[in-house]
């Protein structure tokens, strides 16, 4: 029993303040009532009278000491009010603490699922190294409010995908209008490398065909992840590459 009370006392700190407050109010009310009771009795020599239990004596007793009893009544009413208001506050604070703990637990669980999924998808793609993908950066970019229990897609992530699409569109246009062979692929590589860095995906300059293979697998990884975790229609799909 004592262990259970200790656990409750530890798990609900705001309840401690409520209990202490109620005890203080009770103690002050009782002490004040006793002081008034004895001062009234001693000043009127009420304590020297013989015991009398008839109706008149009882009525006179309560009339003489009515303020002392009034103090007890007011103290009781104050305790009821404090217990009601304090109980509501304690329940609210306990709920907020519980919600915070639940949100953190959900965040950790969701990130763990995300991390496992990315690792499994990378394992399917031989040209992408697990060390080249910072899962933590990618996750926090998509779910920036995950620690508060919200897994909505961030606007910043949508902007990053849109920026990546802009680079693909630019390269498609350059490849379409290129004269005397394909467009210059080194500037293209740098732009794609910079765009993917925002996701936590690190690529390096490679020979043209090798880079295209790595780029293809990186884009496939992004598309797969978006379909599995980004339920919002506001996340744009990656454009098809026409420069390959």
C-alpha positions as a LaTeX table, in Angstrom:
\begin{tabular}{lrrr}
\hline
Residue & $x$ (\AA) & $y$ (\AA) & $z$ (\AA) \\
\hline
Unk1 & 0.00 & 0.00 & 0.00 \\
Unk2 & 2.79 & 2.40 & 0.95 \\
Unk3 & 4.65 & 1.56 & $-2.26$ \\
Unk4 & 1.54 & 2.31 & $-4.30$ \\
Unk5 & 1.09 & 5.69 & $-2.60$ \\
Unk6 & 4.75 & 6.47 & $-3.18$ \\
Unk7 & 4.38 & 5.67 & $-6.90$ \\
Unk8 & 1.32 & 7.92 & $-7.19$ \\
Unk9 & 3.10 & 10.71 & $-5.35$ \\
Unk10 & 6.07 & 10.41 & $-7.72$ \\
Unk11 & 4.10 & 10.00 & $-10.95$ \\
Unk12 & 1.73 & 12.91 & $-10.32$ \\
Unk13 & 3.83 & 15.82 & $-9.00$ \\
Unk14 & 1.00 & 18.34 & $-9.39$ \\
Unk15 & $-1.14$ & 16.24 & $-7.07$ \\
Unk16 & 1.48 & 16.83 & $-4.39$ \\
Unk17 & 0.95 & 20.59 & $-4.52$ \\
Unk18 & $-2.82$ & 20.13 & $-4.33$ \\
Unk19 & $-2.63$ & 17.86 & $-1.29$ \\
Unk20 & $-0.18$ & 20.17 & 0.49 \\
Unk21 & $-2.41$ & 23.16 & $-0.27$ \\
Unk22 & $-5.49$ & 21.41 & 1.11 \\
Unk23 & $-3.63$ & 20.39 & 4.26 \\
Unk24 & $-2.39$ & 23.95 & 4.82 \\
Unk25 & $-5.89$ & 25.42 & 4.39 \\
Unk26 & $-7.33$ & 22.77 & 6.73 \\
Unk27 & $-4.70$ & 23.39 & 9.38 \\
Unk28 & $-5.13$ & 27.17 & 9.28 \\
Unk29 & $-8.93$ & 26.92 & 9.44 \\
Unk30 & $-8.94$ & 24.45 & 12.33 \\
Unk31 & $-6.31$ & 26.37 & 14.32 \\
Unk32 & $-8.11$ & 29.69 & 13.79 \\
Unk33 & $-11.44$ & 28.11 & 14.82 \\
Unk34 & $-9.91$ & 26.60 & 17.98 \\
Unk35 & $-8.30$ & 29.91 & 18.94 \\
Unk36 & $-11.62$ & 31.76 & 18.55 \\
Unk37 & $-13.43$ & 28.99 & 20.43 \\
Unk38 & $-11.16$ & 29.10 & 23.48 \\
Unk39 & $-10.87$ & 32.88 & 23.55 \\
Unk40 & $-14.66$ & 33.16 & 23.46 \\
Unk41 & $-15.12$ & 30.55 & 26.18 \\
Unk42 & $-12.47$ & 31.97 & 28.50 \\
Unk43 & $-13.59$ & 35.58 & 28.13 \\
Unk44 & $-17.18$ & 34.70 & 29.06 \\
Unk45 & $-16.43$ & 32.09 & 31.71 \\
Unk46 & $-18.32$ & 29.58 & 29.58 \\
Unk47 & $-16.01$ & 26.75 & 30.55 \\
Unk48 & $-16.84$ & 27.14 & 34.27 \\
Unk49 & $-20.51$ & 26.43 & 33.80 \\
Unk50 & $-21.93$ & 23.03 & 34.71 \\
Unk51 & $-22.79$ & 20.61 & 31.95 \\
Unk52 & $-26.24$ & 21.28 & 30.52 \\
Unk53 & $-27.76$ & 19.32 & 27.62 \\
Unk54 & $-31.29$ & 20.72 & 27.41 \\
Unk55 & $-32.51$ & 22.53 & 24.32 \\
Unk56 & $-31.89$ & 26.01 & 25.72 \\
Unk57 & $-28.34$ & 25.26 & 26.78 \\
Unk58 & $-27.44$ & 23.71 & 23.42 \\
Unk59 & $-28.98$ & 26.66 & 21.59 \\
Unk60 & $-27.04$ & 29.10 & 23.79 \\
Unk61 & $-23.79$ & 27.14 & 23.23 \\
Unk62 & $-24.08$ & 27.30 & 19.46 \\
Unk63 & $-25.07$ & 30.97 & 19.59 \\
Unk64 & $-22.04$ & 31.90 & 21.70 \\
Unk65 & $-19.56$ & 29.91 & 19.63 \\
Unk66 & $-21.24$ & 30.47 & 16.24 \\
Unk67 & $-18.23$ & 32.30 & 14.71 \\
Unk68 & $-15.93$ & 29.45 & 15.58 \\
Unk69 & $-18.23$ & 27.02 & 13.78 \\
Unk70 & $-18.62$ & 29.52 & 10.95 \\
Unk71 & $-14.87$ & 29.45 & 10.44 \\
Unk72 & $-15.00$ & 25.65 & 10.13 \\
Unk73 & $-17.87$ & 25.92 & 7.65 \\
Unk74 & $-16.02$ & 28.47 & 5.52 \\
Unk75 & $-12.87$ & 26.32 & 5.69 \\
Unk76 & $-14.83$ & 23.29 & 4.47 \\
Unk77 & $-16.36$ & 25.28 & 1.59 \\
Unk78 & $-12.92$ & 26.60 & 0.67 \\
Unk79 & $-11.52$ & 23.07 & 0.71 \\
Unk80 & $-14.30$ & 21.87 & $-1.60$ \\
Unk81 & $-13.63$ & 24.73 & $-4.01$ \\
Unk82 & $-9.88$ & 24.21 & $-3.98$ \\
Unk83 & $-10.27$ & 20.47 & $-4.41$ \\
Unk84 & $-12.57$ & 20.97 & $-7.40$ \\
Unk85 & $-10.44$ & 23.58 & $-9.16$ \\
Unk86 & $-7.18$ & 21.91 & $-8.18$ \\
Unk87 & $-8.49$ & 18.53 & $-9.32$ \\
Unk88 & $-9.26$ & 19.98 & $-12.74$ \\
Unk89 & $-5.83$ & 21.56 & $-12.97$ \\
Unk90 & $-4.07$ & 18.37 & $-11.83$ \\
Unk91 & $-6.04$ & 16.32 & $-14.36$ \\
Unk92 & $-5.16$ & 18.79 & $-17.12$ \\
Unk93 & $-1.46$ & 18.87 & $-16.28$ \\
Unk94 & $-1.37$ & 15.08 & $-15.99$ \\
Unk95 & $-3.04$ & 14.82 & $-19.40$ \\
Unk96 & $-0.52$ & 17.23 & $-20.92$ \\
Unk97 & 2.39 & 15.29 & $-19.42$ \\
Unk98 & 0.91 & 12.03 & $-20.65$ \\
Unk99 & 0.34 & 13.50 & $-24.12$ \\
Unk100 & 3.92 & 14.75 & $-24.24$ \\
Unk101 & 5.27 & 11.34 & $-23.26$ \\
Unk102 & 3.00 & 9.63 & $-25.79$ \\
Unk103 & 4.06 & 12.05 & $-28.53$ \\
Unk104 & 7.74 & 11.33 & $-27.85$ \\
Unk105 & 7.09 & 7.59 & $-27.85$ \\
Unk106 & 5.21 & 7.84 & $-31.15$ \\
Unk107 & 8.02 & 9.95 & $-32.61$ \\
Unk108 & 10.64 & 7.35 & $-31.70$ \\
Unk109 & 8.47 & 4.51 & $-33.02$ \\
Unk110 & 7.71 & 6.32 & $-36.27$ \\
Unk111 & 11.35 & 7.22 & $-36.84$ \\
Unk112 & 12.37 & 3.62 & $-36.20$ \\
Unk113 & 9.91 & 2.40 & $-38.84$ \\
Unk114 & 11.13 & 5.08 & $-41.26$ \\
Unk115 & 14.76 & 4.15 & $-40.64$ \\
Unk116 & 14.11 & 0.44 & $-41.20$ \\
Unk117 & 12.21 & 1.16 & $-44.40$ \\
Unk118 & 14.99 & 3.32 & $-45.83$ \\
Unk119 & 17.60 & 0.69 & $-44.92$ \\
Unk120 & 15.54 & $-2.01$ & $-46.65$ \\
Unk121 & 15.08 & 0.11 & $-49.78$ \\
Unk122 & 18.79 & 0.99 & $-49.93$ \\
Unk123 & 19.63 & $-2.72$ & $-49.70$ \\
Unk124 & 17.71 & $-3.25$ & $-52.94$ \\
Unk125 & 19.86 & $-0.71$ & $-54.76$ \\
Unk126 & 23.50 & $-1.62$ & $-55.30$ \\
Unk127 & 24.64 & 1.85 & $-56.38$ \\
Unk128 & 23.57 & 3.60 & $-53.17$ \\
Unk129 & 25.60 & 3.25 & $-49.99$ \\
Unk130 & 23.83 & 3.36 & $-46.60$ \\
Unk131 & 26.54 & 5.76 & $-45.43$ \\
Unk132 & 25.53 & 8.24 & $-48.14$ \\
Unk133 & 22.00 & 8.66 & $-46.75$ \\
Unk134 & 21.45 & 10.58 & $-43.52$ \\
Unk135 & 18.12 & 9.13 & $-42.42$ \\
Unk136 & 17.84 & 11.53 & $-39.49$ \\
Unk137 & 18.11 & 14.61 & $-41.72$ \\
Unk138 & 15.63 & 13.19 & $-44.22$ \\
Unk139 & 13.10 & 12.24 & $-41.54$ \\
Unk140 & 13.27 & 15.60 & $-39.77$ \\
Unk141 & 12.85 & 17.38 & $-43.08$ \\
Unk142 & 9.65 & 15.48 & $-43.86$ \\
Unk143 & 8.20 & 15.32 & $-40.34$ \\
Unk144 & 9.48 & 18.50 & $-38.72$ \\
Unk145 & 6.79 & 18.38 & $-36.00$ \\
Unk146 & 7.07 & 14.68 & $-35.21$ \\
Unk147 & 8.28 & 15.29 & $-31.65$ \\
Unk148 & 4.96 & 16.97 & $-30.86$ \\
Unk149 & 2.99 & 13.99 & $-32.17$ \\
Unk150 & 2.24 & 15.45 & $-35.61$ \\
Unk151 & 3.30 & 13.50 & $-38.69$ \\
Unk152 & 2.02 & 15.94 & $-41.27$ \\
Unk153 & 4.31 & 16.61 & $-44.23$ \\
Unk154 & 6.29 & 19.82 & $-43.88$ \\
Unk155 & 6.11 & 22.56 & $-46.50$ \\
Unk156 & 9.91 & 22.65 & $-46.52$ \\
Unk157 & 10.07 & 19.07 & $-47.76$ \\
Unk158 & 7.63 & 19.84 & $-50.55$ \\
Unk159 & 9.81 & 22.80 & $-51.50$ \\
Unk160 & 12.91 & 20.58 & $-51.63$ \\
Unk161 & 11.17 & 18.07 & $-53.92$ \\
Unk162 & 9.91 & 20.93 & $-56.08$ \\
Unk163 & 13.45 & 22.31 & $-56.29$ \\
Unk164 & 14.72 & 18.87 & $-57.35$ \\
Unk165 & 12.04 & 18.76 & $-60.03$ \\
Unk166 & 13.18 & 22.17 & $-61.23$ \\
Unk167 & 16.68 & 20.81 & $-61.73$ \\
Unk168 & 15.33 & 17.79 & $-63.63$ \\
Unk169 & 13.19 & 20.06 & $-65.79$ \\
Unk170 & 16.17 & 22.30 & $-66.51$ \\
Unk171 & 18.32 & 19.35 & $-67.56$ \\
Unk172 & 15.49 & 17.97 & $-69.71$ \\
Unk173 & 15.22 & 21.32 & $-71.46$ \\
Unk174 & 18.98 & 21.61 & $-71.93$ \\
Unk175 & 19.16 & 18.09 & $-73.35$ \\
Unk176 & 16.30 & 18.85 & $-75.74$ \\
Unk177 & 17.95 & 21.98 & $-77.11$ \\
Unk178 & 21.52 & 20.68 & $-77.01$ \\
Unk179 & 23.52 & 21.02 & $-80.21$ \\
Unk180 & 26.34 & 18.73 & $-81.26$ \\
Unk181 & 25.87 & 16.00 & $-78.72$ \\
Unk182 & 24.42 & 15.80 & $-75.28$ \\
Unk183 & 24.36 & 18.69 & $-72.87$ \\
Unk184 & 27.17 & 19.35 & $-70.41$ \\
Unk185 & 26.66 & 16.75 & $-67.71$ \\
Unk186 & 29.11 & 18.08 & $-65.10$ \\
Unk187 & 27.02 & 21.17 & $-64.25$ \\
Unk188 & 23.99 & 18.86 & $-64.19$ \\
Unk189 & 25.72 & 16.58 & $-61.68$ \\
Unk190 & 26.58 & 19.49 & $-59.42$ \\
Unk191 & 23.00 & 20.78 & $-59.42$ \\
Unk192 & 21.57 & 17.33 & $-58.62$ \\
Unk193 & 24.20 & 16.76 & $-55.91$ \\
Unk194 & 23.29 & 20.09 & $-54.30$ \\
Unk195 & 19.55 & 19.38 & $-54.51$ \\
Unk196 & 19.86 & 15.90 & $-52.96$ \\
Unk197 & 22.11 & 17.18 & $-50.19$ \\
Unk198 & 19.07 & 18.95 & $-48.73$ \\
Unk199 & 17.45 & 15.53 & $-48.25$ \\
Unk200 & 20.48 & 14.12 & $-46.51$ \\
Unk201 & 21.52 & 12.14 & $-49.61$ \\
Unk202 & 25.20 & 12.61 & $-50.48$ \\
Unk203 & 26.36 & 11.89 & $-54.04$ \\
Unk204 & 29.73 & 12.55 & $-55.62$ \\
Unk205 & 30.82 & 13.37 & $-59.16$ \\
Unk206 & 31.10 & 10.27 & $-61.31$ \\
Unk207 & 31.56 & 9.42 & $-64.97$ \\
Unk208 & 28.39 & 10.31 & $-66.83$ \\
Unk209 & 26.83 & 6.85 & $-67.22$ \\
Unk210 & 27.70 & 5.76 & $-63.70$ \\
Unk211 & 26.23 & 8.94 & $-62.26$ \\
Unk212 & 23.03 & 8.40 & $-64.23$ \\
Unk213 & 22.71 & 4.91 & $-62.71$ \\
Unk214 & 23.27 & 6.24 & $-59.19$ \\
Unk215 & 20.93 & 9.13 & $-59.84$ \\
Unk216 & 18.25 & 6.75 & $-61.14$ \\
Unk217 & 18.42 & 4.63 & $-57.97$ \\
Unk218 & 18.41 & 7.71 & $-55.74$ \\
Unk219 & 15.30 & 9.05 & $-57.47$ \\
Unk220 & 13.65 & 5.63 & $-57.22$ \\
Unk221 & 14.42 & 5.59 & $-53.48$ \\
Unk222 & 12.83 & 9.03 & $-53.05$ \\
Unk223 & 9.74 & 8.05 & $-55.03$ \\
Unk224 & 9.32 & 4.81 & $-53.08$ \\
Unk225 & 9.63 & 6.58 & $-49.76$ \\
Unk226 & 7.22 & 9.33 & $-50.78$ \\
Unk227 & 4.59 & 6.80 & $-51.77$ \\
Unk228 & 4.93 & 4.96 & $-48.46$ \\
Unk229 & 5.22 & 7.84 & $-45.99$ \\
Unk230 & 4.00 & 11.01 & $-47.68$ \\
Unk231 & 0.23 & 10.62 & $-47.82$ \\
Unk232 & $-0.35$ & 14.24 & $-48.77$ \\
Unk233 & $-1.07$ & 15.14 & $-52.37$ \\
Unk234 & 0.93 & 18.32 & $-51.93$ \\
Unk235 & 4.18 & 16.35 & $-52.30$ \\
Unk236 & 4.96 & 16.48 & $-56.03$ \\
Unk237 & 6.02 & 13.39 & $-57.94$ \\
Unk238 & 9.49 & 13.40 & $-59.40$ \\
Unk239 & 9.60 & 14.24 & $-63.08$ \\
Unk240 & 10.80 & 11.73 & $-65.65$ \\
Unk241 & 14.36 & 12.22 & $-66.82$ \\
Unk242 & 14.59 & 12.88 & $-70.55$ \\
Unk243 & 18.27 & 13.76 & $-70.59$ \\
Unk244 & 19.52 & 10.22 & $-70.07$ \\
\hline
\end{tabular}
